[in-house]
């Protein structure tokens, strides 16, 4: 298993606004690095390719209004995984965000994918922060 938590960031927006934005996977295209290609999305699932990595697909498993989004791997992926987005209200105009990743990765593959995947999801959480304005 590969488990990690991204950086915790403060987003300059209400918890409701951040949740609404992240509840539509079409919006994730604006969060992607330049190395992302072959983007396809609907409101409920997306898939893309990162250079140097395999295909990544995400689909919503469940949504807990304004505080949590649970996503699972979608489509043809190297291994099954779950990604949970946690949103905590700091104030009326600030939200703390973090991502928690859990992937079913064998030990050999873990050595190859751990850093790139961790870097990618840290990049995403910082892009959410940047999207709403940085602290």
N, CA, C and O atoms as a GROMACS GRO file, in nm:
protein
  540
    1UNK      N    1   0.084  -0.120   0.000
    1UNK     CA    2   0.000   0.000   0.000
    1UNK      C    3   0.088   0.124   0.000
    1UNK      O    4   0.197   0.126   0.057
    2UNK      N    5   0.037   0.226  -0.064
    2UNK     CA    6   0.102   0.357  -0.064
    2UNK      C    7   0.002   0.456  -0.008
    2UNK      O    8  -0.104   0.479  -0.066
    3UNK      N    9   0.036   0.515   0.105
    3UNK     CA   10  -0.052   0.611   0.171
    3UNK      C   11   0.027   0.738   0.200
    3UNK      O   12   0.140   0.731   0.247
    4UNK      N   13  -0.033   0.852   0.172
    4UNK     CA   14   0.028   0.978   0.210
    4UNK      C   15  -0.076   1.088   0.215
    4UNK      O   16  -0.187   1.074   0.164
    5UNK      N   17  -0.038   1.196   0.279
    5UNK     CA   18  -0.121   1.315   0.292
    5UNK      C   19  -0.042   1.430   0.229
    5UNK      O   20   0.079   1.441   0.250
    6UNK      N   21  -0.110   1.513   0.152
    6UNK     CA   22  -0.042   1.627   0.091
    6UNK      C   23  -0.020   1.738   0.194
    6UNK      O   24  -0.061   1.727   0.310
    7UNK      N   25   0.046   1.843   0.148
    7UNK     CA   26   0.057   1.964   0.229
    7UNK      C   27  -0.084   2.012   0.263
    7UNK      O   28  -0.178   1.989   0.187
    8UNK      N   29  -0.096   2.078   0.376
    8UNK     CA   30  -0.221   2.146   0.413
    8UNK      C   31  -0.206   2.289   0.363
    8UNK      O   32  -0.105   2.354   0.392
    9UNK      N   33  -0.304   2.339   0.290
    9UNK     CA   34  -0.297   2.476   0.239
    9UNK      C   35  -0.420   2.553   0.285
    9UNK      O   36  -0.526   2.496   0.312
   10UNK      N   37  -0.403   2.684   0.295
   10UNK     CA   38  -0.515   2.772   0.326
   10UNK      C   39  -0.560   2.836   0.195
   10UNK      O   40  -0.482   2.900   0.125
   11UNK      N   41  -0.688   2.817   0.163
   11UNK     CA   42  -0.748   2.869   0.041
   11UNK      C   43  -0.830   2.992   0.078
   11UNK      O   44  -0.909   2.989   0.173
   12UNK      N   45  -0.810   3.101   0.004
   12UNK     CA   46  -0.880   3.226   0.033
   12UNK      C   47  -1.019   3.228  -0.028
   12UNK      O   48  -1.047   3.303  -0.122
   13UNK      N   49  -1.105   3.143   0.026
   13UNK     CA   50  -1.243   3.136  -0.019
   13UNK      C   51  -1.324   3.058   0.084
   13UNK      O   52  -1.268   2.987   0.168
   14UNK      N   53  -1.455   3.072   0.077
   14UNK     CA   54  -1.540   3.000   0.171
   14UNK      C   55  -1.534   2.849   0.142
   14UNK      O   56  -1.503   2.806   0.031
   15UNK      N   57  -1.563   2.772   0.244
   15UNK     CA   58  -1.565   2.627   0.232
   15UNK      C   59  -1.666   2.586   0.124
   15UNK      O   60  -1.639   2.494   0.046
   16UNK      N   61  -1.781   2.652   0.119
   16UNK     CA   62  -1.884   2.619   0.020
   16UNK      C   63  -1.835   2.644  -0.122
   16UNK      O   64  -1.860   2.562  -0.212
   17UNK      N   65  -1.766   2.756  -0.144
   17UNK     CA   66  -1.717   2.788  -0.278
   17UNK      C   67  -1.610   2.690  -0.324
   17UNK      O   68  -1.610   2.648  -0.440
   18UNK      N   69  -1.519   2.654  -0.236
   18UNK     CA   70  -1.414   2.557  -0.271
   18UNK      C   71  -1.478   2.421  -0.299
   18UNK      O   72  -1.441   2.355  -0.397
   19UNK      N   73  -1.571   2.380  -0.216
   19UNK     CA   74  -1.639   2.251  -0.235
   19UNK      C   75  -1.712   2.248  -0.370
   19UNK      O   76  -1.703   2.150  -0.443
   20UNK      N   77  -1.783   2.355  -0.402
   20UNK     CA   78  -1.857   2.361  -0.529
   20UNK      C   79  -1.762   2.349  -0.648
   20UNK      O   80  -1.791   2.275  -0.742
   21UNK      N   81  -1.652   2.421  -0.644
   21UNK     CA   82  -1.553   2.415  -0.753
   21UNK      C   83  -1.498   2.273  -0.768
   21UNK      O   84  -1.491   2.220  -0.879
   22UNK      N   85  -1.459   2.210  -0.655
   22UNK     CA   86  -1.397   2.078  -0.660
   22UNK      C   87  -1.498   1.966  -0.683
   22UNK      O   88  -1.458   1.852  -0.707
   23UNK      N   89  -1.627   1.996  -0.676
   23UNK     CA   90  -1.732   1.895  -0.698
   23UNK      C   91  -1.758   1.869  -0.846
   23UNK      O   92  -1.834   1.779  -0.880
   24UNK      N   93  -1.696   1.946  -0.934
   24UNK     CA   94  -1.711   1.930  -1.079
   24UNK      C   95  -1.575   1.898  -1.138
   24UNK      O   96  -1.488   1.984  -1.144
   25UNK      N   97  -1.556   1.774  -1.182
   25UNK     CA   98  -1.424   1.734  -1.234
   25UNK      C   99  -1.385   1.807  -1.362
   25UNK      O  100  -1.267   1.806  -1.398
   26UNK      N  101  -1.479   1.870  -1.432
   26UNK     CA  102  -1.442   1.953  -1.546
   26UNK      C  103  -1.348   2.066  -1.502
   26UNK      O  104  -1.262   2.110  -1.578
   27UNK      N  105  -1.365   2.114  -1.378
   27UNK     CA  106  -1.282   2.224  -1.327
   27UNK      C  107  -1.137   2.183  -1.302
   27UNK      O  108  -1.050   2.269  -1.292
   28UNK      N  109  -1.111   2.055  -1.292
   28UNK     CA  110  -0.976   2.010  -1.259
   28UNK      C  111  -0.877   2.034  -1.373
   28UNK      O  112  -0.756   2.036  -1.350
   29UNK      N  113  -0.928   2.053  -1.494
   29UNK     CA  114  -0.836   2.079  -1.605
   29UNK      C  115  -0.752   2.204  -1.578
   29UNK      O  116  -0.634   2.208  -1.614
   30UNK      N  117  -0.811   2.304  -1.514
   30UNK     CA  118  -0.737   2.427  -1.484
   30UNK      C  119  -0.633   2.408  -1.374
   30UNK      O  120  -0.550   2.495  -1.352
   31UNK      N  121  -0.637   2.294  -1.306
   31UNK     CA  122  -0.542   2.265  -1.198
   31UNK      C  123  -0.424   2.179  -1.246
   31UNK      O  124  -0.328   2.159  -1.172
   32UNK      N  125  -0.432   2.131  -1.367
   32UNK     CA  126  -0.332   2.036  -1.417
   32UNK      C  127  -0.200   2.104  -1.453
   32UNK      O  128  -0.198   2.220  -1.495
   33UNK      N  129  -0.090   2.030  -1.437
   33UNK     CA  130   0.039   2.082  -1.483
   33UNK      C  131   0.045   2.080  -1.636
   33UNK      O  132  -0.038   2.016  -1.700
   34UNK      N  133   0.141   2.150  -1.692
   34UNK     CA  134   0.157   2.154  -1.837
   34UNK      C  135   0.183   2.016  -1.896
   34UNK      O  136   0.156   1.992  -2.014
   35UNK      N  137   0.236   1.925  -1.815
   35UNK     CA  138   0.269   1.791  -1.865
   35UNK      C  139   0.146   1.701  -1.880
   35UNK      O  140   0.159   1.588  -1.927
   36UNK      N  141   0.028   1.750  -1.843
   36UNK     CA  142  -0.094   1.670  -1.859
   36UNK      C  143  -0.143   1.679  -2.003
   36UNK      O  144  -0.145   1.786  -2.063
   37UNK      N  145  -0.184   1.564  -2.056
   37UNK     CA  146  -0.236   1.561  -2.194
   37UNK      C  147  -0.352   1.462  -2.201
   37UNK      O  148  -0.383   1.394  -2.103
   38UNK      N  149  -0.415   1.456  -2.315
   38UNK     CA  150  -0.527   1.365  -2.341
   38UNK      C  151  -0.638   1.382  -2.237
   38UNK      O  152  -0.694   1.283  -2.188
   39UNK      N  153  -0.671   1.506  -2.203
   39UNK     CA  154  -0.772   1.536  -2.101
   39UNK      C  155  -0.911   1.503  -2.153
   39UNK      O  156  -0.948   1.542  -2.264
   40UNK      N  157  -0.988   1.430  -2.073
   40UNK     CA  158  -1.129   1.403  -2.099
   40UNK      C  159  -1.202   1.415  -1.966
   40UNK      O  160  -1.153   1.365  -1.864
   41UNK      N  161  -1.318   1.481  -1.966
   41UNK     CA  162  -1.389   1.492  -1.839
   41UNK      C  163  -1.539   1.512  -1.857
   41UNK      O  164  -1.587   1.557  -1.961
   42UNK      N  165  -1.610   1.477  -1.750
   42UNK     CA  166  -1.749   1.514  -1.729
   42UNK      C  167  -1.750   1.571  -1.588
   42UNK      O  168  -1.645   1.584  -1.525
   43UNK      N  169  -1.865   1.606  -1.538
   43UNK     CA  170  -1.873   1.656  -1.401
   43UNK      C  171  -1.834   1.549  -1.300
   43UNK      O  172  -1.786   1.582  -1.191
   44UNK      N  173  -1.853   1.421  -1.334
   44UNK     CA  174  -1.833   1.313  -1.238
   44UNK      C  175  -1.708   1.227  -1.257
   44UNK      O  176  -1.674   1.149  -1.168
   45UNK      N  177  -1.641   1.238  -1.371
   45UNK     CA  178  -1.517   1.162  -1.389
   45UNK      C  179  -1.426   1.232  -1.488
   45UNK      O  180  -1.471   1.311  -1.570
   46UNK      N  181  -1.296   1.202  -1.477
   46UNK     CA  182  -1.199   1.257  -1.572
   46UNK      C  183  -1.087   1.157  -1.590
   46UNK      O  184  -1.066   1.068  -1.507
   47UNK      N  185  -1.014   1.173  -1.700
   47UNK     CA  186  -0.895   1.093  -1.722
   47UNK      C  187  -0.798   1.175  -1.805
   47UNK      O  188  -0.838   1.259  -1.886
   48UNK      N  189  -0.670   1.148  -1.783
   48UNK     CA  190  -0.564   1.224  -1.849
   48UNK      C  191  -0.434   1.146  -1.837
   48UNK      O  192  -0.427   1.044  -1.768
   49UNK      N  193  -0.334   1.194  -1.905
   49UNK     CA  194  -0.202   1.131  -1.901
   49UNK      C  195  -0.102   1.237  -1.858
   49UNK      O  196  -0.106   1.351  -1.904
   50UNK      N  197  -0.012   1.197  -1.770
   50UNK     CA  198   0.099   1.284  -1.731
   50UNK      C  199   0.224   1.231  -1.797
   50UNK      O  200   0.248   1.110  -1.795
   51UNK      N  201   0.305   1.319  -1.855
   51UNK     CA  202   0.427   1.271  -1.920
   51UNK      C  203   0.515   1.203  -1.816
   51UNK      O  204   0.532   1.252  -1.705
   52UNK      N  205   0.571   1.090  -1.855
   52UNK     CA  206   0.655   1.013  -1.765
   52UNK      C  207   0.576   0.923  -1.671
   52UNK      O  208   0.635   0.848  -1.593
   53UNK      N  209   0.446   0.929  -1.677
   53UNK     CA  210   0.362   0.844  -1.593
   53UNK      C  211   0.252   0.781  -1.679
   53UNK      O  212   0.237   0.815  -1.796
   54UNK      N  213   0.179   0.692  -1.620
   54UNK     CA  214   0.070   0.626  -1.691
   54UNK      C  215  -0.055   0.713  -1.688
   54UNK      O  216  -0.054   0.826  -1.639
   55UNK      N  217  -0.163   0.657  -1.740
   55UNK     CA  218  -0.292   0.726  -1.736
   55UNK      C  219  -0.342   0.736  -1.593
   55UNK      O  220  -0.320   0.648  -1.510
   56UNK      N  221  -0.410   0.847  -1.565
   56UNK     CA  222  -0.474   0.867  -1.436
   56UNK      C  223  -0.621   0.896  -1.463
   56UNK      O  224  -0.654   0.978  -1.548
   57UNK      N  225  -0.707   0.829  -1.391
   57UNK     CA  226  -0.850   0.854  -1.401
   57UNK      C  227  -0.909   0.870  -1.263
   57UNK      O  228  -0.870   0.800  -1.170
   58UNK      N  229  -1.002   0.964  -1.249
   58UNK     CA  230  -1.069   0.990  -1.122
   58UNK      C  231  -1.219   0.991  -1.142
   58UNK      O  232  -1.269   1.039  -1.244
   59UNK      N  233  -1.291   0.938  -1.044
   59UNK     CA  234  -1.437   0.943  -1.045
   59UNK      C  235  -1.484   0.962  -0.902
   59UNK      O  236  -1.423   0.911  -0.808
   60UNK      N  237  -1.593   1.035  -0.886
   60UNK     CA  238  -1.647   1.055  -0.752
   60UNK      C  239  -1.709   0.926  -0.699
   60UNK      O  240  -1.784   0.859  -0.769
   61UNK      N  241  -1.675   0.894  -0.576
   61UNK     CA  242  -1.737   0.783  -0.506
   61UNK      C  243  -1.847   0.837  -0.415
   61UNK      O  244  -1.955   0.780  -0.405
   62UNK      N  245  -1.817   0.949  -0.347
   62UNK     CA  246  -1.917   1.013  -0.262
   62UNK      C  247  -1.876   1.157  -0.233
   62UNK      O  248  -1.760   1.195  -0.251
   63UNK      N  249  -1.973   1.235  -0.189
   63UNK     CA  250  -1.950   1.376  -0.153
   63UNK      C  251  -2.022   1.403  -0.022
   63UNK      O  252  -2.141   1.375  -0.008
   64UNK      N  253  -1.949   1.457   0.074
   64UNK     CA  254  -2.008   1.500   0.200
   64UNK      C  255  -2.012   1.652   0.195
   64UNK      O  256  -1.908   1.716   0.203
   65UNK      N  257  -2.131   1.711   0.181
   65UNK     CA  258  -2.141   1.855   0.156
   65UNK      C  259  -2.046   1.942   0.237
   65UNK      O  260  -2.038   1.933   0.360
   66UNK      N  261  -1.977   2.022   0.166
   66UNK     CA  262  -1.878   2.125   0.200
   66UNK      C  263  -1.753   2.077   0.272
   66UNK      O  264  -1.662   2.157   0.293
   67UNK      N  265  -1.744   1.949   0.312
   67UNK     CA  266  -1.627   1.910   0.390
   67UNK      C  267  -1.540   1.799   0.331
   67UNK      O  268  -1.423   1.788   0.365
   68UNK      N  269  -1.597   1.717   0.241
   68UNK     CA  270  -1.520   1.601   0.196
   68UNK      C  271  -1.567   1.553   0.059
   68UNK      O  272  -1.686   1.549   0.029
   69UNK      N  273  -1.468   1.518  -0.025
   69UNK     CA  274  -1.494   1.458  -0.156
   69UNK      C  275  -1.412   1.330  -0.165
   69UNK      O  276  -1.290   1.333  -0.146
   70UNK      N  277  -1.477   1.219  -0.193
   70UNK     CA  278  -1.408   1.091  -0.207
   70UNK      C  279  -1.407   1.052  -0.354
   70UNK      O  280  -1.511   1.042  -0.418
   71UNK      N  281  -1.285   1.032  -0.405
   71UNK     CA  282  -1.268   0.991  -0.544
   71UNK      C  283  -1.198   0.857  -0.548
   71UNK      O  284  -1.122   0.822  -0.457
   72UNK      N  285  -1.224   0.782  -0.654
   72UNK     CA  286  -1.158   0.654  -0.675
   72UNK      C  287  -1.098   0.652  -0.815
   72UNK      O  288  -1.132   0.734  -0.901
   73UNK      N  289  -1.006   0.557  -0.837
   73UNK     CA  290  -0.946   0.542  -0.968
   73UNK      C  291  -1.054   0.507  -1.069
   73UNK      O  292  -1.154   0.442  -1.036
   74UNK      N  293  -1.034   0.551  -1.193
   74UNK     CA  294  -1.136   0.536  -1.297
   74UNK      C  295  -1.066   0.498  -1.427
   74UNK      O  296  -0.962   0.554  -1.461
   75UNK      N  297  -1.124   0.404  -1.499
   75UNK     CA  298  -1.071   0.366  -1.629
   75UNK      C  299  -0.947   0.278  -1.616
   75UNK      O  300  -0.928   0.208  -1.516
   76UNK      N  301  -0.864   0.282  -1.720
   76UNK     CA  302  -0.742   0.201  -1.722
   76UNK      C  303  -0.632   0.272  -1.645
   76UNK      O  304  -0.573   0.368  -1.695
   77UNK      N  305  -0.604   0.225  -1.525
   77UNK     CA  306  -0.499   0.283  -1.441
   77UNK      C  307  -0.403   0.172  -1.400
   77UNK      O  308  -0.436   0.054  -1.404
   78UNK      N  309  -0.282   0.212  -1.359
   78UNK     CA  310  -0.179   0.114  -1.322
   78UNK      C  311  -0.215   0.036  -1.196
   78UNK      O  312  -0.176  -0.080  -1.181
   79UNK      N  313  -0.289   0.099  -1.105
   79UNK     CA  314  -0.328   0.035  -0.980
   79UNK      C  315  -0.449   0.108  -0.924
   79UNK      O  316  -0.467   0.227  -0.951
   80UNK      N  317  -0.532   0.038  -0.847
   80UNK     CA  318  -0.648   0.104  -0.787
   80UNK      C  319  -0.605   0.198  -0.674
   80UNK      O  320  -0.510   0.169  -0.601
   81UNK      N  321  -0.675   0.309  -0.661
   81UNK     CA  322  -0.644   0.403  -0.554
   81UNK      C  323  -0.769   0.480  -0.514
   81UNK      O  324  -0.871   0.480  -0.583
   82UNK      N  325  -0.756   0.546  -0.400
   82UNK     CA  326  -0.862   0.632  -0.348
   82UNK      C  327  -0.797   0.765  -0.312
   82UNK      O  328  -0.687   0.769  -0.258
   83UNK      N  329  -0.866   0.874  -0.343
   83UNK     CA  330  -0.819   1.008  -0.311
   83UNK      C  331  -0.931   1.079  -0.235
   83UNK      O  332  -1.044   1.087  -0.284
   84UNK      N  333  -0.899   1.130  -0.117
   84UNK     CA  334  -0.998   1.201  -0.037
   84UNK      C  335  -0.954   1.346  -0.022
   84UNK      O  336  -0.841   1.374   0.017
   85UNK      N  337  -1.045   1.437  -0.054
   85UNK     CA  338  -1.019   1.580  -0.039
   85UNK      C  339  -1.091   1.625   0.088
   85UNK      O  340  -1.213   1.611   0.101
   86UNK      N  341  -1.013   1.679   0.181
   86UNK     CA  342  -1.069   1.729   0.307
   86UNK      C  343  -1.069   1.882   0.303
   86UNK      O  344  -0.968   1.944   0.272
   87UNK      N  345  -1.183   1.940   0.335
   87UNK     CA  346  -1.197   2.085   0.340
   87UNK      C  347  -1.246   2.124   0.479
   87UNK      O  348  -1.354   2.082   0.521
   88UNK      N  349  -1.168   2.203   0.550
   88UNK     CA  350  -1.203   2.247   0.684
   88UNK      C  351  -1.218   2.398   0.688
   88UNK      O  352  -1.131   2.470   0.640
   89UNK      N  353  -1.328   2.444   0.745
   89UNK     CA  354  -1.353   2.588   0.756
   89UNK      C  355  -1.257   2.649   0.857
   89UNK      O  356  -1.248   2.605   0.972
   90UNK      N  357  -1.185   2.752   0.813
   90UNK     CA  358  -1.097   2.828   0.902
   90UNK      C  359  -1.170   2.954   0.945
   90UNK      O  360  -1.169   2.991   1.062
   91UNK      N  361  -1.235   3.021   0.848
   91UNK     CA  362  -1.317   3.139   0.873
   91UNK      C  363  -1.417   3.148   0.759
   91UNK      O  364  -1.424   3.058   0.676
   92UNK      N  365  -1.495   3.256   0.755
   92UNK     CA  366  -1.594   3.272   0.647
   92UNK      C  367  -1.527   3.284   0.511
   92UNK      O  368  -1.589   3.254   0.409
   93UNK      N  369  -1.400   3.326   0.508
   93UNK     CA  370  -1.331   3.349   0.380
   93UNK      C  371  -1.203   3.267   0.366
   93UNK      O  372  -1.123   3.293   0.276
   94UNK      N  373  -1.183   3.167   0.454
   94UNK     CA  374  -1.065   3.082   0.445
   94UNK      C  375  -1.102   2.937   0.471
   94UNK      O  376  -1.181   2.905   0.559
   95UNK      N  377  -1.041   2.850   0.391
   95UNK     CA  378  -1.065   2.707   0.401
   95UNK      C  379  -0.931   2.635   0.399
   95UNK      O  380  -0.845   2.665   0.316
   96UNK      N  381  -0.914   2.540   0.489
   96UNK     CA  382  -0.795   2.455   0.485
   96UNK      C  383  -0.826   2.335   0.396
   96UNK      O  384  -0.932   2.273   0.409
   97UNK      N  385  -0.733   2.303   0.305
   97UNK     CA  386  -0.753   2.190   0.215
   97UNK      C  387  -0.633   2.098   0.221
   97UNK      O  388  -0.519   2.142   0.235
   98UNK      N  389  -0.660   1.968   0.210
   98UNK     CA  390  -0.554   1.868   0.200
   98UNK      C  391  -0.612   1.749   0.124
   98UNK      O  392  -0.733   1.729   0.120
   99UNK      N  393  -0.522   1.670   0.065
   99UNK     CA  394  -0.560   1.548  -0.005
   99UNK      C  395  -0.498   1.430   0.067
   99UNK      O  396  -0.384   1.438   0.114
  100UNK      N  397  -0.571   1.321   0.076
  100UNK     CA  398  -0.520   1.197   0.134
  100UNK      C  399  -0.530   1.089   0.026
  100UNK      O  400  -0.637   1.064  -0.030
  101UNK      N  401  -0.416   1.026  -0.003
  101UNK     CA  402  -0.407   0.926  -0.110
  101UNK      C  403  -0.383   0.788  -0.048
  101UNK      O  404  -0.304   0.774   0.044
  102UNK      N  405  -0.452   0.688  -0.101
  102UNK     CA  406  -0.430   0.548  -0.062
  102UNK      C  407  -0.434   0.465  -0.190
  102UNK      O  408  -0.538   0.456  -0.256
  103UNK      N  409  -0.320   0.404  -0.224
  103UNK     CA  410  -0.314   0.325  -0.346
  103UNK      C  411  -0.268   0.183  -0.319
  103UNK      O  412  -0.184   0.159  -0.232
  104UNK      N  413  -0.324   0.089  -0.393
  104UNK     CA  414  -0.288  -0.052  -0.380
  104UNK      C  415  -0.170  -0.080  -0.472
  104UNK      O  416  -0.186  -0.128  -0.584
  105UNK      N  417  -0.051  -0.049  -0.421
  105UNK     CA  418   0.071  -0.055  -0.502
  105UNK      C  419   0.164  -0.161  -0.446
  105UNK      O  420   0.187  -0.167  -0.325
  106UNK      N  421   0.217  -0.246  -0.533
  106UNK     CA  422   0.312  -0.347  -0.484
  106UNK      C  423   0.446  -0.278  -0.450
  106UNK      O  424   0.473  -0.169  -0.499
  107UNK      N  425   0.528  -0.341  -0.367
  107UNK     CA  426   0.652  -0.277  -0.321
  107UNK      C  427   0.746  -0.232  -0.434
  107UNK      O  428   0.807  -0.125  -0.424
  108UNK      N  429   0.758  -0.311  -0.540
  108UNK     CA  430   0.847  -0.273  -0.649
  108UNK      C  431   0.796  -0.147  -0.720
  108UNK      O  432   0.872  -0.053  -0.743
  109UNK      N  433   0.668  -0.146  -0.752
  109UNK     CA  434   0.610  -0.031  -0.821
  109UNK      C  435   0.611   0.092  -0.730
  109UNK      O  436   0.627   0.205  -0.778
  110UNK      N  437   0.595   0.070  -0.601
  110UNK     CA  438   0.595   0.182  -0.506
  110UNK      C  439   0.723   0.263  -0.516
  110UNK      O  440   0.720   0.386  -0.512
  111UNK      N  441   0.836   0.195  -0.531
  111UNK     CA  442   0.964   0.266  -0.541
  111UNK      C  443   0.966   0.359  -0.662
  111UNK      O  444   1.027   0.466  -0.658
  112UNK      N  445   0.899   0.318  -0.769
  112UNK     CA  446   0.900   0.398  -0.892
  112UNK      C  447   0.798   0.512  -0.891
  112UNK      O  448   0.825   0.619  -0.945
  113UNK      N  449   0.683   0.490  -0.829
  113UNK     CA  450   0.574   0.587  -0.843
  113UNK      C  451   0.551   0.678  -0.723
  113UNK      O  452   0.484   0.780  -0.735
  114UNK      N  453   0.607   0.643  -0.607
  114UNK     CA  454   0.574   0.718  -0.485
  114UNK      C  455   0.602   0.867  -0.498
  114UNK      O  456   0.513   0.948  -0.475
  115UNK      N  457   0.725   0.905  -0.535
  115UNK     CA  458   0.760   1.047  -0.543
  115UNK      C  459   0.681   1.120  -0.652
  115UNK      O  460   0.626   1.227  -0.624
  116UNK      N  461   0.674   1.067  -0.775
  116UNK     CA  462   0.597   1.139  -0.878
  116UNK      C  463   0.450   1.158  -0.841
  116UNK      O  464   0.394   1.265  -0.868
  117UNK      N  465   0.388   1.058  -0.781
  117UNK     CA  466   0.246   1.071  -0.745
  117UNK      C  467   0.230   1.171  -0.631
  117UNK      O  468   0.140   1.254  -0.633
  118UNK      N  469   0.318   1.162  -0.532
  118UNK     CA  470   0.310   1.255  -0.420
  118UNK      C  471   0.332   1.399  -0.469
  118UNK      O  472   0.261   1.490  -0.427
  119UNK      N  473   0.429   1.418  -0.557
  119UNK     CA  474   0.454   1.551  -0.612
  119UNK      C  475   0.334   1.602  -0.692
  119UNK      O  476   0.300   1.720  -0.682
  120UNK      N  477   0.271   1.515  -0.769
  120UNK     CA  478   0.155   1.554  -0.849
  120UNK      C  479   0.040   1.601  -0.760
  120UNK      O  480  -0.018   1.707  -0.784
  121UNK      N  481   0.006   1.523  -0.658
  121UNK     CA  482  -0.107   1.562  -0.574
  121UNK      C  483  -0.075   1.682  -0.486
  121UNK      O  484  -0.165   1.760  -0.454
  122UNK      N  485   0.051   1.700  -0.446
  122UNK     CA  486   0.089   1.824  -0.378
  122UNK      C  487   0.074   1.942  -0.473
  122UNK      O  488   0.028   2.049  -0.433
  123UNK      N  489   0.113   1.922  -0.598
  123UNK     CA  490   0.097   2.026  -0.699
  123UNK      C  491  -0.051   2.065  -0.710
  123UNK      O  492  -0.084   2.184  -0.714
  124UNK      N  493  -0.139   1.965  -0.714
  124UNK     CA  494  -0.283   1.992  -0.727
  124UNK      C  495  -0.336   2.075  -0.611
  124UNK      O  496  -0.409   2.172  -0.634
  125UNK      N  497  -0.302   2.039  -0.488
  125UNK     CA  498  -0.357   2.113  -0.374
  125UNK      C  499  -0.304   2.256  -0.373
  125UNK      O  500  -0.375   2.348  -0.331
  126UNK      N  501  -0.181   2.277  -0.418
  126UNK     CA  502  -0.128   2.414  -0.425
  126UNK      C  503  -0.193   2.492  -0.540
  126UNK      O  504  -0.208   2.614  -0.531
  127UNK      N  505  -0.231   2.423  -0.647
  127UNK     CA  506  -0.303   2.489  -0.757
  127UNK      C  507  -0.444   2.532  -0.713
  127UNK      O  508  -0.493   2.635  -0.758
  128UNK      N  509  -0.507   2.455  -0.628
  128UNK     CA  510  -0.637   2.496  -0.572
  128UNK      C  511  -0.617   2.626  -0.494
  128UNK      O  512  -0.695   2.721  -0.508
  129UNK      N  513  -0.514   2.629  -0.413
  129UNK     CA  514  -0.484   2.750  -0.334
  129UNK      C  515  -0.461   2.868  -0.427
  129UNK      O  516  -0.514   2.977  -0.404
  130UNK      N  517  -0.382   2.848  -0.532
  130UNK     CA  518  -0.350   2.955  -0.626
  130UNK      C  519  -0.475   3.000  -0.704
  130UNK      O  520  -0.491   3.119  -0.731
  131UNK      N  521  -0.562   2.906  -0.738
  131UNK     CA  522  -0.684   2.937  -0.813
  131UNK      C  523  -0.769   3.039  -0.739
  131UNK      O  524  -0.825   3.130  -0.801
  132UNK      N  525  -0.778   3.025  -0.609
  132UNK     CA  526  -0.860   3.116  -0.529
  132UNK      C  527  -0.781   3.235  -0.473
  132UNK      O  528  -0.838   3.318  -0.402
  133UNK      N  529  -0.653   3.244  -0.504
  133UNK     CA  530  -0.569   3.351  -0.450
  133UNK      C  531  -0.487   3.298  -0.335
  133UNK      O  532  -0.539   3.233  -0.244
  134UNK      N  533  -0.360   3.325  -0.338
  134UNK     CA  534  -0.267   3.270  -0.240
  134UNK      C  535  -0.263   3.354  -0.114
  134UNK      O  536  -0.278   3.476  -0.119
  135UNK      N  537  -0.242   3.287   0.000
  135UNK     CA  538  -0.229   3.355   0.129
  135UNK      C  539  -0.097   3.432   0.131
  135UNK      O  540  -0.064   3.497   0.230
   0.00000   0.00000   0.00000
